[in-house]
């Protein structure tokens, strides 16, 4: 997932050792980036991300996304 965040459309982050708790919603992920990320997660993990799950506590950082996906896939 980190590799996707670093190179995905609407993202383009530099790989400078981004910590897992780095805030992604403060100028890193825009609306296109969130849409692309959700599509990537749904296709890659065969899950559905509902609209009511698109919350900062689920998508605010790499750590949050990892925890969210671990719960979805459990």
MDAnalysis code that builds the backbone (N, CA, C; Angstrom):
import MDAnalysis as mda
import numpy as np

u = mda.Universe.empty(222, n_residues=74, atom_resindex=np.repeat(np.arange(74), 3), trajectory=True)
u.add_TopologyAttr("name", ["N", "CA", "C"] * 74)
u.add_TopologyAttr("resid", np.arange(1, 75))
u.add_TopologyAttr("resname", ["UNK", "UNK", "UNK", "UNK", "UNK", "UNK", "UNK", "UNK", "UNK", "UNK", "UNK", "UNK", "UNK", "UNK", "UNK", "UNK", "UNK", "UNK", "UNK", "UNK", "UNK", "UNK", "UNK", "UNK", "UNK", "UNK", "UNK", "UNK", "UNK", "UNK", "UNK", "UNK", "UNK", "UNK", "UNK", "UNK", "UNK", "UNK", "UNK", "UNK", "UNK", "UNK", "UNK", "UNK", "UNK", "UNK", "UNK", "UNK", "UNK", "UNK", "UNK", "UNK", "UNK", "UNK", "UNK", "UNK", "UNK", "UNK", "UNK", "UNK", "UNK", "UNK", "UNK", "UNK", "UNK", "UNK", "UNK", "UNK", "UNK", "UNK", "UNK", "UNK", "UNK", "UNK"])
u.atoms.positions = np.array([
    [0.835, -1.186, 0.000],
    [0.000, 0.000, 0.000],
    [0.876, 1.244, 0.000],
    [1.971, 1.215, 0.733],
    [2.882, 2.368, 0.762],
    [3.358, 2.705, -0.641],
    [3.721, 1.685, -1.427],
    [4.184, 1.929, -2.800],
    [3.089, 2.582, -3.625],
    [1.840, 2.148, -3.436],
    [0.729, 2.757, -4.171],
    [0.578, 4.223, -3.788],
    [0.661, 4.510, -2.505],
    [0.519, 5.898, -2.049],
    [1.627, 6.788, -2.586],
    [2.793, 6.198, -2.789],
    [3.915, 6.990, -3.273],
    [3.835, 7.278, -4.762],
    [3.121, 6.425, -5.506],
    [3.133, 6.599, -6.955],
    [1.766, 6.700, -7.603],
    [0.703, 6.487, -6.856],
    [-0.637, 6.434, -7.432],
    [-1.100, 7.749, -8.012],
    [-2.122, 7.695, -8.873],
    [-2.662, 8.918, -9.469],
    [-3.257, 9.838, -8.417],
    [-2.962, 11.113, -8.535],
    [-3.479, 12.081, -7.580],
    [-2.672, 12.142, -6.307],
    [-1.560, 11.385, -6.255],
    [-0.783, 11.317, -5.027],
    [0.631, 11.836, -5.265],
    [1.484, 11.001, -5.832],
    [2.835, 11.399, -6.186],
    [3.675, 11.859, -5.010],
    [3.680, 11.101, -3.926],
    [4.486, 11.463, -2.767],
    [5.921, 11.005, -2.983],
    [6.857, 11.751, -2.436],
    [8.256, 11.357, -2.502],
    [8.537, 10.334, -1.412],
    [9.340, 9.324, -1.740],
    [9.673, 8.292, -0.756],
    [10.844, 8.772, 0.087],
    [10.527, 9.499, 1.122],
    [11.572, 10.002, 2.012],
    [11.363, 9.456, 3.420],
    [10.961, 8.187, 3.493],
    [10.755, 7.570, 4.790],
    [9.521, 8.092, 5.491],
    [8.422, 8.143, 4.786],
    [7.177, 8.663, 5.344],
    [6.743, 7.771, 6.497],
    [6.572, 8.338, 7.685],
    [6.125, 7.529, 8.821],
    [4.667, 7.108, 8.647],
    [4.312, 6.005, 9.277],
    [2.970, 5.466, 9.167],
    [1.896, 6.385, 9.694],
    [2.273, 7.299, 10.590],
    [1.280, 8.205, 11.169],
    [1.252, 9.576, 10.485],
    [1.952, 9.704, 9.368],
    [1.970, 10.972, 8.624],
    [0.547, 11.307, 8.159],
    [0.042, 12.511, 8.441],
    [-1.326, 12.859, 8.025],
    [-1.448, 12.943, 6.506],
    [-2.340, 12.123, 5.969],
    [-2.521, 12.073, 4.518],
    [-3.594, 13.032, 4.021],
    [-4.464, 13.465, 4.896],
    [-5.586, 14.305, 4.467],
    [-5.266, 15.794, 4.529],
    [-4.067, 16.129, 4.910],
    [-3.641, 17.531, 4.963],
    [-2.783, 17.867, 3.757],
    [-3.390, 17.753, 2.578],
    [-2.694, 18.141, 1.363],
    [-1.996, 17.010, 0.633],
    [-2.020, 15.786, 1.173],
    [-1.381, 14.669, 0.485],
    [-2.389, 13.957, -0.402],
    [-3.511, 13.540, 0.169],
    [-4.573, 12.891, -0.598],
    [-5.648, 13.911, -0.940],
    [-5.895, 14.096, -2.220],
    [-7.025, 14.934, -2.630],
    [-8.200, 14.009, -2.938],
    [-9.299, 14.549, -3.425],
    [-10.486, 13.722, -3.667],
    [-10.207, 12.636, -4.710],
    [-9.441, 12.947, -5.752],
    [-9.073, 11.944, -6.749],
    [-8.197, 10.872, -6.110],
    [-7.299, 11.283, -5.257],
    [-6.420, 10.336, -4.569],
    [-7.199, 9.394, -3.672],
    [-8.193, 9.906, -2.959],
    [-9.020, 9.051, -2.092],
    [-9.819, 8.071, -2.954],
    [-10.417, 8.565, -4.017],
    [-11.175, 7.693, -4.920],
    [-10.279, 6.588, -5.479],
    [-9.092, 6.952, -5.939],
    [-8.157, 5.979, -6.499],
    [-7.717, 4.968, -5.449],
    [-7.456, 5.448, -4.244],
    [-7.037, 4.562, -3.162],
    [-8.146, 3.569, -2.809],
    [-9.368, 4.051, -2.694],
    [-10.496, 3.172, -2.370],
    [-10.683, 2.129, -3.475],
    [-10.590, 2.535, -4.720],
    [-10.706, 1.595, -5.832],
    [-9.603, 0.543, -5.764],
    [-8.389, 0.976, -5.485],
    [-7.252, 0.062, -5.342],
    [-7.507, -0.936, -4.215],
    [-7.976, -0.460, -3.081],
    [-8.234, -1.336, -1.939],
    [-9.369, -2.316, -2.225],
    [-10.444, -1.815, -2.820],
    [-11.581, -2.694, -3.128],
    [-11.186, -3.794, -4.108],
    [-10.445, -3.443, -5.138],
    [-10.030, -4.426, -6.134],
    [-8.958, -5.367, -5.603],
    [-8.015, -4.824, -4.865],
    [-6.890, -5.617, -4.379],
    [-7.234, -6.553, -3.236],
    [-8.224, -6.172, -2.428],
    [-8.554, -6.975, -1.248],
    [-9.954, -7.566, -1.305],
    [-10.643, -7.385, -2.418],
    [-12.000, -7.921, -2.601],
    [-12.914, -7.537, -1.439],
    [-12.908, -6.237, -1.112],
    [-13.792, -5.703, -0.075],
    [-14.579, -4.545, -0.669],
    [-15.609, -4.136, 0.041],
    [-16.372, -2.945, -0.339],
    [-16.196, -1.907, 0.752],
    [-15.774, -0.723, 0.367],
    [-15.667, 0.392, 1.300],
    [-16.931, 1.221, 1.141],
    [-17.729, 1.236, 2.195],
    [-18.996, 1.983, 2.162],
    [-18.728, 3.479, 2.365],
    [-19.656, 4.290, 1.904],
    [-19.525, 5.744, 2.051],
    [-19.367, 6.146, 3.508],
    [-20.092, 5.471, 4.410],
    [-20.017, 5.845, 5.824],
    [-18.694, 5.439, 6.472],
    [-17.841, 4.711, 5.747],
    [-16.517, 4.330, 6.245],
    [-15.426, 5.289, 5.768],
    [-15.774, 6.212, 4.890],
    [-14.799, 7.182, 4.372],
    [-14.615, 8.300, 5.397],
    [-13.928, 7.965, 6.462],
    [-13.730, 8.868, 7.588],
    [-12.245, 9.108, 7.813],
    [-11.884, 10.261, 8.363],
    [-10.471, 10.524, 8.655],
    [-9.838, 9.468, 9.552],
    [-10.606, 8.906, 10.479],
    [-10.018, 7.890, 11.357],
    [-9.708, 6.597, 10.605],
    [-10.271, 6.399, 9.420],
    [-9.973, 5.223, 8.607],
    [-8.957, 5.503, 7.507],
    [-8.857, 6.748, 7.058],
    [-8.004, 7.082, 5.919],
    [-7.043, 8.230, 6.182],
    [-6.852, 8.594, 7.430],
    [-6.025, 9.744, 7.769],
    [-4.529, 9.509, 7.726],
    [-4.103, 8.247, 7.740],
    [-2.681, 7.919, 7.702],
    [-2.508, 6.498, 7.176],
    [-1.290, 6.137, 6.874],
    [-1.017, 4.779, 6.424],
    [-1.371, 3.791, 7.536],
    [-1.035, 4.135, 8.775],
    [-1.375, 3.263, 9.903],
    [-2.882, 3.077, 10.021],
    [-3.646, 4.155, 9.850],
    [-5.105, 4.079, 9.950],
    [-5.681, 3.211, 8.834],
    [-5.166, 3.362, 7.628],
    [-5.643, 2.561, 6.497],
    [-5.319, 1.087, 6.734],
    [-4.132, 0.811, 7.240],
    [-3.734, -0.557, 7.517],
    [-4.647, -1.202, 8.552],
    [-4.949, -0.476, 9.631],
    [-5.834, -0.991, 10.672],
    [-7.249, -1.188, 10.131],
    [-7.727, -0.238, 9.347],
    [-9.050, -0.331, 8.758],
    [-9.157, -1.561, 7.869],
    [-8.162, -1.760, 7.008],
    [-8.187, -2.893, 6.098],
    [-8.036, -4.207, 6.847],
    [-7.262, -4.235, 7.894],
    [-7.121, -5.462, 8.690],
    [-8.463, -5.836, 9.287],
    [-9.228, -4.852, 9.769],
    [-10.557, -5.113, 10.319],
    [-11.526, -5.556, 9.226],
    [-11.437, -4.935, 8.037],
    [-12.328, -5.313, 6.930],
    [-12.059, -6.733, 6.445],
    [-10.820, -7.142, 6.469],
    [-10.439, -8.446, 5.937],
    [-10.491, -9.562, 6.977],
    [-10.791, -9.210, 8.204],
    [-10.824, -10.235, 9.274],
    [-12.066, -11.083, 9.205],
])
